[in-house]
């Protein structure tokens, strides 16, 4: 008799453990919050966008002839009066890149519309604290492409 009672008690304990695990699984599922899976069309669009981005990157990499990283000191801009510092800093960036990427020697005989392009992010970084307080130095990435156009981008860390 005692053996059957013990066996029945063990079965009841196993059943209660199974019920507890089922309750835990049910608690994890939150009713009302349904995760919407993207449709096939959305998945196809995402894949196409990724492919386009990769193609653009490859094209840009192929066009790059020369790429250099510079830390441009802008301390000379602080010699100017307060209301002229940020424009002076922009002129310093332009002259620094022209000098170090040898822009003037290539263009002396030719007249091209734009051979130096300063990106908006560099401009925004210099003007971020206003006209009176440009940064003391700025890290940039200068890229020269096949046509000889030099583009100045903000370095990755900034």
N, CA, C and O of each residue as an XYZ file, in Angstrom:
632
protein
N       0.800     -1.193      0.000
C       0.000      0.000      0.000
C       0.851      1.267      0.000
O       0.594      2.222     -0.734
N       1.848      1.236      0.833
C       2.689      2.410      0.952
C       3.414      2.694     -0.363
O       3.641      3.849     -0.726
N       3.773      1.619     -1.070
C       4.476      1.803     -2.342
C       3.578      2.474     -3.376
O       4.031      3.340     -4.124
N       2.334      2.087     -3.420
C       1.420      2.700     -4.384
C       1.171      4.158     -4.052
O       1.028      4.992     -4.947
N       1.118      4.469     -2.737
C       0.918      5.854     -2.325
C       2.109      6.699     -2.758
O       1.944      7.828     -3.219
N       3.321      6.142     -2.605
C       4.527      6.878     -2.998
C       4.564      7.090     -4.516
O       4.940      8.167     -4.977
N       4.181      6.079     -5.291
C       4.167      6.179     -6.741
C       3.151      7.229     -7.186
O       3.427      8.010     -8.096
N       1.985      7.254     -6.552
C       0.954      8.229     -6.880
C       1.450      9.636     -6.555
O       1.229     10.568     -7.329
N       2.116      9.790     -5.419
C       2.643     11.093     -5.033
C       3.709     11.570     -6.027
O       3.741     12.751     -6.371
N       4.585     10.663     -6.494
C       5.614     11.031     -7.470
C       4.972     11.484     -8.790
O       5.423     12.454     -9.401
N       3.921     10.780     -9.225
C       3.232     11.158    -10.452
C       2.598     12.544    -10.320
O       2.631     13.348    -11.251
N       2.022     12.805     -9.148
C       1.412     14.107     -8.920
C       2.462     15.215     -8.940
O       2.197     16.299     -9.460
N       3.653     14.961     -8.382
C       4.729     15.946     -8.387
C       5.191     16.226     -9.817
O       5.427     17.382    -10.169
N       5.323     15.189    -10.644
C       5.747     15.368    -12.031
C       4.711     16.181    -12.809
O       5.064     17.053    -13.603
N       3.440     15.890    -12.577
C       2.385     16.620    -13.266
C       2.378     18.103    -12.848
O       2.161     18.989    -13.675
N       2.618     18.354    -11.559
C       2.643     19.754    -11.100
C       3.829     20.499    -11.699
O       3.705     21.683    -12.011
N       4.984     19.840    -11.873
C       6.152     20.469    -12.506
C       5.856     20.808    -13.967
O       6.232     21.878    -14.446
N       5.188     19.906    -14.669
C       4.828     20.140    -16.062
C       3.884     21.330    -16.170
O       4.042     22.164    -17.062
N       2.899     21.419    -15.270
C       1.958     22.533    -15.275
C       2.681     23.856    -15.000
O       2.364     24.878    -15.609
N       3.660     23.833    -14.072
C       4.410     25.053    -13.764
C       5.193     25.532    -14.988
O       5.226     26.732    -15.264
N       5.816     24.627    -15.715
C       6.567     25.024    -16.904
C       5.625     25.556    -17.972
O       5.982     26.496    -18.682
N       4.444     24.990    -18.106
C       3.486     25.503    -19.076
C       3.042     26.915    -18.706
O       2.871     27.767    -19.578
N       2.852     27.159    -17.392
C       2.452     28.488    -16.954
C       3.550     29.514    -17.259
O       3.259     30.646    -17.647
N       4.820     29.106    -17.080
C       5.932     30.016    -17.359
C       5.956     30.372    -18.837
O       6.159     31.535    -19.187
N       5.756     29.400    -19.701
C       5.743     29.653    -21.141
C       4.594     30.579    -21.496
O       4.757     31.470    -22.330
N       3.445     30.387    -20.883
C       2.295     31.229    -21.161
C       2.530     32.661    -20.690
O       2.052     33.603    -21.323
N       3.264     32.841    -19.580
C       3.528     34.183    -19.083
C       4.449     34.964    -20.020
O       4.314     36.181    -20.140
N       5.382     34.279    -20.683
C       6.309     34.958    -21.578
C       5.595     35.547    -22.790
O       5.983     36.605    -23.285
N       4.582     34.887    -23.258
C       3.826     35.390    -24.393
C       2.895     36.498    -23.916
O       2.006     36.257    -23.100
N       3.092     37.686    -24.412
C       2.290     38.827    -23.986
C       1.147     39.005    -24.978
O       1.385     39.251    -26.160
N      -0.083     38.882    -24.509
C      -1.195     39.093    -25.433
C      -1.302     40.577    -25.782
O      -1.049     41.436    -24.938
N      -1.668     40.867    -26.992
C      -1.828     42.246    -27.413
C      -0.604     42.768    -28.149
O      -0.709     43.685    -28.964
N       0.563     42.182    -27.862
C       1.783     42.587    -28.566
C       2.105     41.523    -29.596
O       2.662     40.473    -29.274
N       1.758     41.800    -30.804
C       2.045     40.865    -31.879
C       3.150     41.456    -32.730
O       3.082     42.615    -33.141
N       4.165     40.653    -32.991
C       5.291     41.104    -33.800
C       4.916     40.901    -35.261
O       4.599     39.795    -35.699
N       4.963     41.995    -35.990
C       4.619     41.922    -37.406
C       5.855     41.561    -38.202
O       6.863     42.267    -38.155
N       5.779     40.483    -38.919
C       6.896     40.079    -39.753
C       6.768     40.781    -41.100
O       5.668     40.939    -41.628
N       7.912     41.203    -41.652
C       7.843     41.903    -42.939
C       7.333     40.977    -44.041
O       7.610     39.777    -44.056
N       6.591     41.568    -44.947
C       6.067     40.784    -46.055
C       7.190     40.497    -47.044
O       8.290     41.036    -46.924
N       6.903     39.650    -48.012
C       7.916     39.274    -48.989
C       8.357     40.488    -49.813
O       9.533     40.626    -50.150
N       7.408     41.357    -50.130
C       7.745     42.556    -50.900
C       8.728     43.440    -50.131
O       9.683     43.959    -50.708
N       8.491     43.610    -48.823
C       9.381     44.423    -48.006
C      10.761     43.790    -47.922
O      11.767     44.496    -47.974
N      10.821     42.474    -47.795
C      12.105     41.780    -47.751
C      12.863     41.976    -49.059
O      14.072     42.207    -49.046
N      12.169     41.886    -50.175
C      12.801     42.064    -51.480
C      13.335     43.485    -51.620
O      14.439     43.693    -52.123
N      12.542     44.471    -51.169
C      12.985     45.866    -51.236
C      14.241     46.093    -50.392
O      15.154     46.801    -50.818
N      14.290     45.489    -49.186
C      15.456     45.640    -48.327
C      16.699     45.065    -48.992
O      17.768     45.674    -48.955
N      16.556     43.897    -49.597
C      17.690     43.253    -50.269
C      18.169     44.113    -51.434
O      19.373     44.287    -51.623
N      17.229     44.655    -52.221
C      17.596     45.508    -53.350
C      18.317     46.773    -52.881
O      19.288     47.203    -53.505
N      17.842     47.372    -51.779
C      18.486     48.567    -51.247
C      19.913     48.258    -50.810
O      20.824     49.046    -51.060
N      20.109     47.118    -50.159
C      21.446     46.729    -49.723
C      22.369     46.542    -50.923
O      23.530     46.951    -50.884
N      21.867     45.936    -51.974
C      22.678     45.729    -53.176
C      23.068     47.062    -53.805
O      24.208     47.241    -54.233
N      22.112     48.006    -53.862
C      22.398     49.320    -54.429
C      23.474     50.048    -53.620
O      24.370     50.671    -54.189
N      23.380     49.968    -52.302
C      24.363     50.622    -51.436
C      25.748     50.012    -51.664
O      26.745     50.730    -51.729
N      25.803     48.682    -51.785
C      27.082     48.016    -52.024
C      27.662     48.426    -53.372
O      28.870     48.635    -53.486
N      26.809     48.545    -54.403
C      27.288     48.973    -55.716
C      27.858     50.381    -55.648
O      28.916     50.653    -56.215
N      27.155     51.283    -54.950
C      27.629     52.660    -54.826
C      28.971     52.711    -54.108
O      29.859     53.467    -54.502
N      29.123     51.906    -53.050
C      30.388     51.865    -52.323
C      31.519     51.398    -53.223
O      32.607     51.975    -53.221
N      31.253     50.343    -53.996
C      32.284     49.822    -54.888
C      32.668     50.859    -55.935
O      33.848     51.018    -56.247
N      31.677     51.566    -56.479
C      31.957     52.603    -57.463
C      32.799     53.717    -56.855
O      33.745     54.197    -57.478
N      32.453     54.128    -55.633
C      33.216     55.173    -54.970
C      34.645     54.717    -54.700
O      35.590     55.486    -54.877
N      34.802     53.476    -54.275
C      36.133     52.964    -54.004
C      36.966     52.896    -55.271
O      38.169     53.157    -55.234
N      36.348     52.551    -56.387
C      37.070     52.473    -57.637
C      37.478     53.864    -58.121
O      38.532     54.017    -58.739
N      36.669     54.862    -57.851
C      36.951     56.217    -58.312
C      38.049     56.893    -57.494
O      38.684     57.830    -57.978
N      38.281     56.439    -56.271
C      39.253     57.086    -55.399
C      40.662     56.816    -55.918
O      41.085     55.670    -56.072
N      41.372     57.909    -56.182
C      42.760     57.803    -56.603
C      43.671     57.943    -55.394
O      44.646     57.206    -55.251
N      43.344     58.898    -54.524
C      44.176     59.178    -53.369
C      43.279     59.572    -52.202
O      42.298     60.296    -52.372
N      43.630     59.087    -51.017
C      42.860     59.395    -49.815
C      43.836     59.654    -48.689
O      44.728     58.845    -48.433
N      43.669     60.780    -48.013
C      44.556     61.129    -46.915
C      43.756     61.669    -45.743
O      42.703     62.283    -45.914
N      44.281     61.425    -44.543
C      43.673     61.935    -43.322
C      44.566     63.035    -42.757
O      45.784     62.878    -42.676
N      43.951     64.143    -42.370
C      44.690     65.272    -41.836
C      44.032     65.780    -40.560
O      42.813     65.716    -40.406
N      44.857     66.284    -39.652
C      44.371     67.082    -38.529
C      44.781     68.508    -38.834
O      45.966     68.838    -38.809
N      43.815     69.344    -39.118
C      44.095     70.714    -39.543
C      44.050     71.632    -38.329
O      43.018     71.713    -37.664
N      45.148     72.329    -38.023
C      45.134     73.276    -36.905
C      44.416     74.564    -37.313
O      44.718     75.157    -38.348
N      43.482     74.974    -36.496
C      42.714     76.183    -36.803
C      42.985     77.304    -35.800
O      42.191     78.237    -35.679
N      44.082     77.214    -35.097
C      44.410     78.210    -34.080
C      44.601     79.599    -34.659
O      44.332     80.594    -33.985
N      45.064     79.679    -35.901
C      45.268     80.994    -36.532
C      43.956     81.739    -36.718
O      43.946     82.967    -36.815
N      42.854     81.008    -36.769
C      41.554     81.675    -36.917
C      41.228     82.501    -35.683
O      40.474     83.470    -35.768
N      41.792     82.127    -34.529
C      41.496     82.818    -33.287
C      42.223     84.157    -33.181
O      41.948     84.939    -32.271
N      43.143     84.426    -34.098
C      43.826     85.715    -34.102
C      42.877     86.797    -34.617
O      42.987     87.963    -34.240
N      41.953     86.399    -35.477
C      40.993     87.351    -36.061
C      40.039     87.878    -34.997
O      39.993     87.377    -33.873
N      39.279     88.899    -35.380
C      38.249     89.399    -34.477
C      37.162     88.344    -34.313
O      37.043     87.433    -35.132
N      36.380     88.473    -33.260
C      35.411     87.433    -32.909
C      34.439     87.101    -34.024
O      34.117     85.932    -34.232
N      33.975     88.088    -34.731
C      32.940     87.872    -35.745
C      33.491     87.372    -37.083
O      32.733     87.218    -38.041
N      34.783     87.122    -37.158
C      35.377     86.646    -38.406
C      36.077     85.298    -38.260
O      36.733     84.843    -39.197
N      35.949     84.654    -37.107
C      36.732     83.448    -36.844
C      36.285     82.236    -37.652
O      37.129     81.558    -38.238
N      35.008     81.944    -37.703
C      34.542     80.760    -38.435
C      34.802     80.891    -39.942
O      35.256     79.925    -40.556
N      34.529     82.053    -40.561
C      34.879     82.173    -41.980
C      36.386     82.038    -42.220
O      36.811     81.473    -43.227
N      37.177     82.554    -41.298
C      38.630     82.428    -41.406
C      39.028     80.953    -41.295
O      39.914     80.497    -42.017
N      38.388     80.216    -40.409
C      38.673     78.792    -40.252
C      38.354     78.035    -41.538
O      39.091     77.125    -41.918
N      37.277     78.399    -42.204
C      36.943     77.756    -43.479
C      38.009     78.057    -44.531
O      38.385     77.175    -45.304
N      38.489     79.282    -44.564
C      39.556     79.630    -45.511
C      40.840     78.866    -45.196
O      41.567     78.473    -46.108
N      41.121     78.656    -43.915
C      42.303     77.900    -43.510
C      42.196     76.454    -43.982
O      43.163     75.886    -44.490
N      41.006     75.860    -43.811
C      40.794     74.480    -44.268
C      41.024     74.390    -45.777
O      41.700     73.479    -46.256
N      40.470     75.323    -46.504
C      40.602     75.321    -47.968
C      42.067     75.447    -48.390
O      42.538     74.687    -49.236
N      42.777     76.391    -47.811
C      44.176     76.588    -48.201
C      45.047     75.401    -47.778
O      45.970     75.023    -48.500
N      44.760     74.816    -46.621
C      45.518     73.653    -46.151
C      45.378     72.490    -47.128
O      46.369     71.858    -47.494
N      44.149     72.209    -47.548
C      43.905     71.095    -48.468
C      44.523     71.386    -49.833
O      45.105     70.493    -50.448
N      44.406     72.614    -50.311
C      45.022     72.968    -51.596
C      46.529     72.746    -51.547
O      47.119     72.250    -52.507
N      47.145     73.109    -50.440
C      48.584     72.974    -50.306
C      49.014     71.515    -50.200
O      49.935     71.084    -50.894
N      48.358     70.766    -49.345
C      48.805     69.402    -49.063
C      48.365     68.379    -50.107
O      49.013     67.344    -50.266
N      47.292     68.648    -50.807
C      46.863     67.726    -51.870
C      47.345     68.216    -53.242
O      46.980     67.647    -54.271
N      48.151     69.257    -53.249
C      48.759     69.794    -54.470
C      47.720     70.142    -55.533
O      47.829     69.717    -56.684
N      46.742     70.897    -55.147
C      45.650     71.252    -56.042
C      46.060     72.329    -57.038
O      45.724     72.231    -58.218
N      46.768     73.338    -56.597
C      47.085     74.475    -57.461
C      48.026     74.103    -58.601
O      47.878     74.622    -59.707
N      48.989     73.218    -58.360
C      49.945     72.860    -59.408
C      49.252     72.127    -60.557
O      49.678     72.250    -61.705
N      48.206     71.376    -60.273
C      47.492     70.651    -61.324
C      46.555     71.558    -62.114
O      46.282     71.283    -63.283
N      46.063     72.617    -61.514
C      44.998     73.398    -62.111
C      45.501     74.704    -62.731
O      44.708     75.428    -63.333
N      46.763     75.022    -62.607
C      47.254     76.323    -63.064
C      46.930     76.594    -64.532
O      46.485     77.691    -64.872
N      47.147     75.612    -65.404
C      46.883     75.824    -66.822
C      45.422     75.687    -67.181
O      44.972     76.266    -68.170
N      44.690     74.951    -66.418
C      43.280     74.676    -66.728
C      42.374     75.495    -65.817
O      42.735     75.838    -64.691
N      41.198     75.794    -66.331
C      40.198     76.445    -65.499
C      39.010     75.500    -65.355
O      38.273     75.261    -66.311
N      38.835     74.968    -64.155
C      37.718     74.070    -63.892
C      36.767     74.745    -62.918
O      37.170     75.596    -62.124
N      35.513     74.361    -62.987
C      34.497     74.998    -62.150
C      34.761     74.727    -60.672
O      34.955     75.665    -59.898
N      34.772     73.453    -60.269
C      35.017     73.107    -58.874
C      36.028     71.979    -58.821
O      35.793     70.904    -59.371
N      37.150     72.217    -58.163
C      38.121     71.159    -57.976
C      38.296     70.834    -56.501
O      38.953     69.852    -56.158
N      37.721     71.639    -55.633
C      37.761     71.389    -54.199
C      36.343     71.499    -53.648
O      35.680     72.525    -53.805
N      35.890     70.432    -53.002
C      34.545     70.400    -52.430
C      34.680     70.110    -50.942
O      35.266     69.100    -50.552
N      34.141     70.990    -50.118
C      34.138     70.784    -48.670
C      32.731     70.350    -48.282
O      31.761     71.058    -48.547
N      32.625     69.186    -47.654
C      31.300     68.630    -47.343
C      30.583     69.464    -46.290
O      31.202     70.238    -45.560
N      29.278     69.292    -46.228
C      28.461     70.031    -45.265
C      28.812     69.668    -43.832
O      28.726     70.515    -42.943
N      29.206     68.422    -43.594
C      29.523     68.016    -42.227
C      30.744     68.750    -41.692
O      30.789     69.108    -40.515
N      31.733     68.976    -42.550
C      32.906     69.746    -42.131
C      32.479     71.182    -41.826
O      32.882     71.751    -40.811
N      31.676     71.756    -42.691
C      31.178     73.116    -42.491
C      30.384     73.217    -41.190
O      30.573     74.151    -40.410
N      29.501     72.257    -40.964
C      28.680     72.271    -39.752
C      29.535     72.101    -38.502
O      29.250     72.701    -37.466
N      30.579     71.287    -38.597
C      31.472     71.091    -37.448
C      32.171     72.397    -37.089
O      32.276     72.745    -35.913
N      32.647     73.116    -38.093
C      33.342     74.386    -37.831
C      32.372     75.429    -37.285
O      32.724     76.186    -36.380
N      31.175     75.477    -37.816
C      30.187     76.467    -37.397
C      29.331     75.996    -36.219
O      28.413     76.713    -35.820
N      29.595     74.827    -35.653
C      28.728     74.238    -34.624
C      28.579     75.122    -33.390
O      27.512     75.139    -32.776
N      29.609     75.844    -33.019
C      29.526     76.705    -31.829
C      29.389     78.172    -32.192
O      29.557     79.054    -31.350
N      29.085     78.419    -33.445
C      28.839     79.787    -33.864
C      30.043     80.409    -34.550
O      31.076     79.770    -34.748
N      29.877     81.675    -34.905
C      30.909     82.385    -35.658
C      32.102     82.740    -34.772
O      33.219     82.883    -35.268
N      31.877     82.880    -33.476
C      32.920     83.352    -32.584
C      33.833     82.261    -32.047
O      34.962     82.554    -31.651
N      33.376     80.999    -32.022
C      34.150     79.947    -31.365
C      34.303     78.699    -32.235
O      33.735     77.658    -31.907
N      35.050     78.777    -33.324
C      35.300     77.565    -34.100
C      36.242     76.634    -33.318
O      36.896     77.085    -32.378
N      36.322     75.364    -33.681
C      37.231     74.462    -32.971
C      38.697     74.847    -33.209
O      39.015     75.512    -34.195
N      39.571     74.432    -32.316
C      40.996     74.737    -32.441
C      41.662     73.860    -33.501
O      42.652     74.260    -34.113
N      41.120     72.673    -33.711
C      41.629     71.787    -34.769
C      40.492     70.878    -35.216
O      39.502     70.709    -34.505
N      40.644     70.296    -36.400
C      39.609     69.445    -36.963
C      40.265     68.315    -37.736
O      41.257     68.525    -38.435
N      39.710     67.111    -37.610
C      40.225     65.951    -38.333
C      39.373     65.728    -39.575
O      38.149     65.637    -39.490
N      40.030     65.640    -40.732
C      39.314     65.495    -41.990
C      39.918     64.362    -42.821
O      41.037     63.909    -42.578
N      39.138     63.926    -43.806
C      39.573     62.926    -44.776
C      39.448     63.568    -46.149
O      38.354     63.943    -46.569
N      40.570     63.692    -46.844
C      40.577     64.298    -48.175
C      40.692     63.191    -49.217
O      41.587     62.349    -49.143
N      39.775     63.198    -50.196
C      39.719     62.158    -51.217
C      39.828     62.811    -52.586
O      39.086     63.738    -52.909
N      40.768     62.308    -53.388
C      40.921     62.800    -54.760
C      40.429     61.706    -55.697
O      40.850     60.555    -55.587
N      39.532     62.065    -56.627
C      38.992     61.073    -57.554
C      39.689     61.169    -58.909
O      40.654     61.917    -59.071
N      39.191     60.405    -59.877
C      39.823     60.318    -61.200
C      39.887     61.657    -61.919
O      40.867     61.949    -62.603
N      38.854     62.466    -61.769
C      38.797     63.758    -62.461
C      39.656     64.820    -61.794
O      39.782     65.923    -62.326
N      40.247     64.523    -60.654
C      41.064     65.503    -59.947
C      40.283     66.325    -58.951
O      40.825     67.274    -58.383
N      39.022     65.990    -58.723
C      38.203     66.719    -57.752
C      38.535     66.203    -56.353
O      38.501     65.000    -56.096
N      38.852     67.127    -55.464
C      39.179     66.768    -54.088
C      37.963     67.071    -53.222
O      37.436     68.183    -53.236
N      37.529     66.066    -52.470
C      36.389     66.214    -51.568
C      36.886     66.055    -50.146
O      37.605     65.105    -49.839
N      36.507     66.976    -49.277
C      36.928     66.946    -47.879
C      35.744     66.499    -47.037
O      34.689     67.133    -47.027
N      35.945     65.383    -46.326
C      34.913     64.831    -45.441
C      35.416     64.902    -44.006
O      36.618     65.003    -43.765
N      34.492     64.849    -43.063
C      34.841     64.770    -41.662
C      35.387     63.374    -41.390
O      34.834     62.399    -41.900
N      36.444     63.244    -40.611
C      37.030     61.937    -40.301
C      36.033     61.121    -39.491
O      35.141     61.685    -38.857
N      36.175     59.809    -39.506
C      35.214     58.892    -38.900
C      34.998     59.128    -37.409
O      33.865     59.020    -36.939
N      36.038     59.445    -36.658
C      35.911     59.569    -35.212
C      35.135     60.779    -34.751
O      34.695     60.810    -33.601
N      34.949     61.771    -35.587
C      34.300     63.021    -35.156
C      32.863     63.044    -35.454
O      32.186     64.027    -35.151
